[in-house]
Amino acid sequence: MLRKIDFYIIRKFLGTFFYAIALIISISIVFDVSENLDEFLSKDIPTKNIIFDYYFNFIPYFANLFSALFTFIAVIYFTSKMAYQTEIIAILSSGVSFRRLMRPYLVSAAIIALFSYVLGNYVIPPANKKKEQFRSTYINTKVQGPENNIHRQLEPGVYIYMRSYNAANDVGYNFTIEKFEEQKLVSKLSAEYIKWDRENKKWVVHNYNIRNIDGYKETIVQGESRDTLLNMLPEDYRVERNVTETMTLPQLNKSIKDLRLRGVSTIEYEVEKHKRRSGPFSAFILTIVGVSLASRKVKGGIGLHLGFGLLISFSYIMFMQVTTVFADSGALPPWLAMWIPNILFGGLAFYLYRWAAR
């Protein structure tokens, strides 16, 4: 059960956290406006679009991006002030154990973790999509080059190949589709090219040749054009920047399942999925580390605590980037790479907690 002192600490924690987040977002917006002001003015972009399509969708991303850092800084800052005003000593002297003192901190960390999880998985992806649409419409010109040597499994026993695919006009060249039953080839379609009919929403093969194989019997069908139903869409072959960042968690899970079925690497998608899971958990680890460091008076005051806090938080962020590189290269499984920083810093949090509780 939470008491008055618990609500006092929770209010200080969350108040400092959200104030710091609001401050850094304001600074980020100022820098972004100064960087893009020439583009906004030269292209005569409506102010309404800049505010609602860009900056309203800019805010959630940066709020989540800095949440781990400012969780730690908020804990260090207000806990240090409480320690140097002898509030922590007074609480502990009244018979409250260090373990009991951690309760309001962990409640606050749970609120921040939930805030980060919801933002990262359900709010930020559609916001990123709108933000990228704004940039591609008004600022950046997307040039989509051809994708080469495409091999896909559309469904069990059905494989396609394209020598190249041009996303600008939705045309795939040197197209083949092979169907297998019990690991035996039963049909193969070869076409000069396949094109997406944007009006009728279907694929059309051109200058095609179909071989139907039934044991030792083979029949050949040829023609100029033919509609075909395939379990694929033009969007599957359009190379987009940071596409995983525009997917909600259900969409990410579905994409991973579809890509595995087609035999395509899912590393990028799995890294993003596990990053979203491990990120919110860091709020608990950094909170425990922050309280353990800042609850004791040391020479150097709040400045020394903040210095240690920044060192540890930046170390955590840097370590997360390093393990991401290992995951992208395939050196580590994505889930392990994303959780290694939490495991290591969780060990540090446990050690510091035991040290501070003495």
C-alpha positions as CSV (number, residue, x, y, z in Angstrom):
1,M,0.0,0.0,0.0
2,L,1.3,3.4,-1.0
3,R,1.7,6.1,1.7
4,K,2.0,9.9,1.6
5,I,5.8,9.7,1.4
6,D,5.5,7.3,-1.6
7,F,3.3,9.8,-3.5
8,Y,5.7,12.5,-2.6
9,I,8.6,10.6,-4.3
10,I,6.5,9.5,-7.2
11,R,5.4,13.1,-7.9
12,K,9.0,14.3,-7.7
13,F,10.2,11.4,-10.0
14,L,7.5,11.7,-12.7
15,G,7.5,15.5,-12.5
16,T,11.2,15.8,-13.0
17,F,11.1,13.1,-15.8
18,F,8.3,14.8,-17.8
19,Y,9.7,18.2,-17.3
20,A,13.1,17.1,-18.6
21,I,11.5,15.3,-21.6
22,A,9.5,18.4,-22.4
23,L,12.6,20.6,-22.2
24,I,14.7,18.4,-24.5
25,I,11.8,18.0,-27.0
26,S,11.5,21.8,-27.1
27,I,15.2,22.2,-27.8
28,S,15.0,19.4,-30.5
29,I,12.1,21.2,-32.2
30,V,14.1,24.5,-32.3
31,F,17.1,22.8,-33.8
32,D,14.9,21.0,-36.4
33,V,13.1,24.1,-37.4
34,S,16.4,26.0,-37.9
35,E,17.7,23.1,-40.0
36,N,14.6,22.8,-42.2
37,L,13.4,26.4,-42.3
38,D,14.8,27.0,-45.8
39,E,13.1,23.9,-47.1
40,F,9.8,24.9,-45.5
41,L,9.9,28.5,-46.9
42,S,11.3,27.6,-50.4
43,K,8.8,24.9,-51.1
44,D,5.9,26.9,-49.7
45,I,4.7,24.1,-47.4
46,P,1.4,24.9,-45.5
47,T,2.0,25.8,-41.9
48,K,-0.9,23.5,-40.9
49,N,0.9,20.5,-42.5
50,I,4.2,21.4,-40.9
51,I,2.6,21.5,-37.4
52,F,0.1,18.6,-37.6
53,D,1.8,16.2,-40.1
54,Y,5.4,16.7,-39.1
55,Y,5.9,18.1,-35.6
56,F,3.0,16.4,-33.9
57,N,4.5,13.2,-35.1
58,F,8.0,14.3,-34.3
59,I,7.3,14.6,-30.5
60,P,6.4,11.0,-29.6
61,Y,9.6,9.7,-31.3
62,F,11.9,12.0,-29.3
63,A,10.0,11.4,-26.1
64,N,10.6,7.7,-26.4
65,L,14.2,8.1,-27.7
66,F,15.3,10.0,-24.6
67,S,13.2,8.2,-22.0
68,A,15.9,5.9,-20.8
69,L,18.5,8.7,-20.5
70,F,16.1,11.1,-18.7
71,T,14.7,8.4,-16.4
72,F,18.3,8.0,-15.0
73,I,18.9,11.8,-14.9
74,A,15.6,12.4,-13.2
75,V,16.3,9.8,-10.5
76,I,19.9,11.1,-10.0
77,Y,18.8,14.7,-9.8
78,F,15.9,14.7,-7.4
79,T,17.3,11.9,-5.2
80,S,20.6,13.8,-4.8
81,K,18.7,16.8,-3.7
82,M,16.7,14.8,-1.2
83,A,20.0,13.3,0.1
84,Y,21.7,16.6,0.5
85,Q,18.6,18.1,2.2
86,T,18.8,15.0,4.6
87,E,15.4,13.8,3.5
88,I,16.7,10.3,2.6
89,I,18.4,10.1,6.1
90,A,15.2,11.2,7.8
91,I,13.2,8.5,5.9
92,L,15.7,5.7,6.7
93,S,16.0,6.9,10.3
94,S,12.3,6.5,10.8
95,G,12.6,2.8,10.4
96,V,11.9,2.5,6.7
97,S,14.3,0.0,5.0
98,F,16.2,0.8,1.8
99,R,14.1,-1.9,0.1
100,R,10.9,-0.2,1.2
101,L,12.3,3.1,0.0
102,M,12.6,1.6,-3.5
103,R,8.9,0.9,-3.8
104,P,7.8,4.4,-5.1
105,Y,10.8,4.5,-7.4
106,L,9.8,1.1,-8.9
107,V,6.2,2.2,-9.3
108,S,7.3,5.3,-11.1
109,A,9.7,3.2,-13.3
110,A,6.7,0.9,-14.1
111,I,4.7,3.9,-15.3
112,I,7.6,5.1,-17.5
113,A,8.1,1.6,-18.8
114,L,4.5,1.3,-19.8
115,F,4.5,4.8,-21.3
116,S,7.6,3.8,-23.4
117,Y,6.2,0.4,-24.4
118,V,2.9,1.9,-25.6
119,L,4.7,4.7,-27.5
120,G,7.2,2.4,-29.1
121,N,4.8,-0.3,-30.3
122,Y,1.5,1.5,-31.0
123,V,1.9,5.3,-31.2
124,I,5.3,6.0,-32.7
125,P,5.1,3.6,-35.8
126,P,2.0,5.4,-37.4
127,A,3.5,8.7,-36.3
128,N,6.8,7.8,-38.1
129,K,4.9,6.8,-41.2
130,K,3.1,10.2,-41.4
131,K,6.4,12.0,-40.7
132,E,8.1,10.1,-43.5
133,Q,5.2,10.7,-45.8
134,F,5.6,14.4,-45.1
135,R,9.3,14.4,-45.7
136,S,9.0,12.4,-48.9
137,T,6.2,14.7,-50.2
138,Y,7.8,18.1,-49.4
139,I,11.5,17.6,-48.5
140,N,13.1,14.4,-49.8
141,T,12.6,12.9,-53.2
142,K,12.5,9.2,-53.0
143,V,14.3,7.6,-55.8
144,Q,13.6,3.9,-55.9
145,G,16.2,1.9,-57.9
146,P,15.7,-1.6,-59.2
147,E,16.0,-4.6,-56.8
148,N,18.0,-7.4,-58.4
149,N,18.0,-11.3,-58.3
150,I,14.9,-11.7,-56.2
151,H,14.1,-15.1,-54.8
152,R,11.0,-15.6,-52.7
153,Q,8.8,-18.4,-51.4
154,L,5.2,-17.1,-51.6
155,E,3.7,-20.1,-49.8
156,P,4.7,-23.7,-49.2
157,G,5.8,-25.3,-52.4
158,V,5.5,-22.0,-54.5
159,Y,8.7,-20.1,-55.4
160,I,9.3,-17.1,-57.6
161,Y,12.3,-15.5,-59.2
162,M,12.9,-12.1,-60.8
163,R,16.1,-10.9,-62.3
164,S,15.2,-7.4,-61.3
165,Y,12.2,-5.4,-60.1
166,N,11.5,-1.7,-60.9
167,A,9.4,-0.2,-58.1
168,A,8.8,3.0,-60.0
169,N,6.5,1.2,-62.6
170,D,5.9,-2.1,-60.7
171,V,7.5,-4.3,-63.3
172,G,9.6,-7.4,-62.7
173,Y,11.8,-8.8,-65.4
174,N,12.7,-12.4,-66.3
175,F,10.0,-13.7,-64.0
176,T,9.6,-17.4,-63.1
177,I,7.3,-19.2,-60.8
178,E,7.8,-22.8,-59.8
179,K,5.3,-25.1,-58.0
180,F,6.4,-28.2,-56.2
181,E,4.4,-31.1,-54.7
182,E,6.1,-33.7,-52.5
183,Q,9.4,-32.0,-53.5
184,K,8.7,-32.6,-57.2
185,L,8.3,-29.9,-59.8
186,V,4.8,-30.0,-61.2
187,S,4.6,-26.6,-63.0
188,K,6.9,-23.8,-64.1
189,L,5.9,-20.5,-65.6
190,S,8.5,-18.3,-67.3
191,A,7.7,-14.8,-68.5
192,E,9.6,-11.9,-70.1
193,Y,8.1,-9.6,-67.5
194,I,5.3,-9.3,-64.9
195,K,3.5,-6.1,-64.3
196,W,1.1,-4.9,-61.6
197,D,-2.3,-3.8,-63.0
198,R,-2.9,-0.8,-60.7
199,E,-6.5,-0.4,-61.9
200,N,-7.6,-4.0,-61.4
201,K,-5.2,-4.8,-58.5
202,K,-3.7,-7.9,-60.0
203,W,-0.5,-9.2,-61.6
204,V,-0.3,-9.8,-65.4
205,V,2.5,-11.9,-67.0
206,H,3.7,-11.0,-70.5
207,N,5.2,-13.3,-73.2
208,Y,4.9,-16.3,-70.9
209,N,5.6,-20.0,-71.2
210,I,4.1,-22.6,-68.9
211,R,5.4,-26.2,-68.4
212,N,3.0,-28.5,-66.7
213,I,4.7,-31.8,-65.6
214,D,2.7,-34.9,-64.7
215,G,5.1,-37.8,-64.2
216,Y,6.8,-38.4,-67.6
217,K,4.1,-36.3,-69.4
218,E,4.7,-32.7,-70.1
219,T,2.5,-30.0,-71.7
220,I,3.5,-26.5,-72.7
221,V,1.3,-23.5,-72.9
222,Q,2.4,-20.2,-74.4
223,G,0.8,-16.7,-74.7
224,E,1.3,-13.0,-74.8
225,S,-0.4,-12.0,-71.6
226,R,-2.3,-13.6,-68.7
227,D,-3.7,-12.6,-65.4
228,T,-2.4,-14.4,-62.4
229,L,-3.2,-14.6,-58.7
230,L,0.0,-14.4,-56.5
231,N,0.4,-14.0,-52.8
232,M,2.5,-10.8,-53.1
233,L,2.0,-7.1,-53.6
234,P,4.2,-4.3,-55.1
235,E,4.9,-3.0,-51.6
236,D,6.8,-6.2,-50.9
237,Y,9.5,-5.1,-53.3
238,R,9.7,-1.3,-52.6
239,V,12.8,-0.5,-50.7
240,E,11.9,2.0,-48.0
241,R,14.0,3.7,-45.4
242,N,13.6,2.5,-41.9
243,V,10.4,0.6,-42.8
244,T,10.5,-1.4,-39.5
245,E,10.1,1.9,-37.6
246,T,6.7,2.5,-39.2
247,M,5.2,-0.8,-38.2
248,T,3.2,-1.4,-35.0
249,L,4.0,-4.6,-33.0
250,P,1.2,-6.7,-34.7
251,Q,2.4,-5.6,-38.2
252,L,6.0,-6.4,-37.2
253,N,5.0,-9.9,-36.1
254,K,3.1,-10.5,-39.3
255,S,5.9,-9.2,-41.4
256,I,8.4,-11.5,-39.7
257,K,6.1,-14.5,-40.2
258,D,5.6,-13.7,-43.9
259,L,9.3,-13.1,-44.6
260,R,10.2,-16.4,-42.9
261,L,7.7,-18.1,-45.2
262,R,9.4,-16.5,-48.2
263,G,12.9,-17.4,-47.1
264,V,13.9,-13.8,-46.6
265,S,16.2,-12.6,-43.8
266,T,14.2,-11.2,-40.8
267,I,17.1,-9.9,-38.8
268,E,16.2,-6.2,-39.2
269,Y,12.6,-6.9,-38.1
270,E,13.6,-9.0,-35.2
271,V,16.1,-6.5,-33.9
272,E,13.4,-3.8,-34.0
273,K,11.0,-6.1,-32.2
274,H,13.4,-7.1,-29.4
275,K,14.6,-3.5,-29.0
276,R,11.1,-2.4,-28.3
277,R,10.7,-5.1,-25.7
278,S,14.1,-4.6,-23.9
279,G,14.0,-0.8,-24.0
280,P,11.1,-0.2,-21.6
281,F,12.7,-2.7,-19.1
282,S,15.7,-0.5,-18.9
283,A,13.6,2.0,-16.8
284,F,13.8,-0.4,-13.8
285,I,17.5,-1.1,-14.1
286,L,18.5,2.6,-14.5
287,T,16.2,3.6,-11.7
288,I,17.8,1.1,-9.3
289,V,21.3,2.2,-10.3
290,G,20.3,5.9,-9.9
291,V,18.8,5.5,-6.5
292,S,21.7,3.4,-5.3
293,L,24.2,6.0,-6.4
294,A,22.3,9.2,-5.4
295,S,20.9,8.2,-2.0
296,R,24.2,8.7,-0.3
297,K,26.0,12.0,0.3
298,V,29.4,12.2,-1.3
299,K,32.0,14.9,-1.8
300,G,31.2,16.8,-5.0
301,G,27.5,17.1,-4.4
302,I,24.8,16.8,-7.1
303,G,27.3,17.5,-9.8
304,L,29.3,14.4,-9.0
305,H,26.1,12.3,-9.0
306,L,25.0,13.7,-12.3
307,G,28.5,13.1,-13.7
308,F,28.3,9.4,-12.8
309,G,24.7,9.2,-14.0
310,L,25.6,10.6,-17.4
311,L,28.6,8.3,-17.7
312,I,26.5,5.2,-16.9
313,S,23.5,6.1,-19.1
314,F,25.7,7.0,-22.1
315,S,27.6,3.7,-21.5
316,Y,24.3,1.8,-21.6
317,I,23.2,3.6,-24.8
318,M,26.6,3.0,-26.5
319,F,26.5,-0.7,-25.5
320,M,23.1,-1.0,-27.0
321,Q,24.4,0.4,-30.3
322,V,27.3,-2.0,-30.3
323,T,25.2,-5.1,-29.7
324,T,22.8,-3.9,-32.4
325,V,25.7,-4.0,-34.9
326,F,26.5,-7.6,-33.8
327,A,22.8,-8.5,-34.3
328,D,22.7,-6.9,-37.8
329,S,25.8,-8.8,-38.9
330,G,24.4,-12.1,-37.7
331,A,27.1,-12.6,-35.0
332,L,24.5,-12.7,-32.3
333,P,20.8,-13.7,-32.2
334,P,18.7,-10.5,-32.2
335,W,16.9,-11.3,-28.9
336,L,20.3,-11.9,-27.1
337,A,21.9,-8.8,-28.6
338,M,19.1,-6.6,-27.5
339,W,19.0,-8.1,-24.0
340,I,22.7,-8.2,-23.3
341,P,22.9,-4.5,-22.1
342,N,20.0,-5.2,-19.7
343,I,21.6,-8.3,-18.4
344,L,25.0,-6.7,-17.7
345,F,23.6,-3.4,-16.3
346,G,21.1,-5.5,-14.3
347,G,24.1,-7.1,-12.6
348,L,25.5,-3.7,-12.0
349,A,22.1,-2.6,-10.5
350,F,22.0,-5.6,-8.2
351,Y,25.6,-4.9,-6.9
352,L,24.9,-1.2,-6.3
353,Y,21.6,-2.0,-4.6
354,R,23.3,-4.4,-2.2
355,W,26.1,-1.8,-1.6
356,A,23.6,1.1,-0.9
357,A,21.4,-1.1,1.3
358,R,24.2,-1.8,3.8
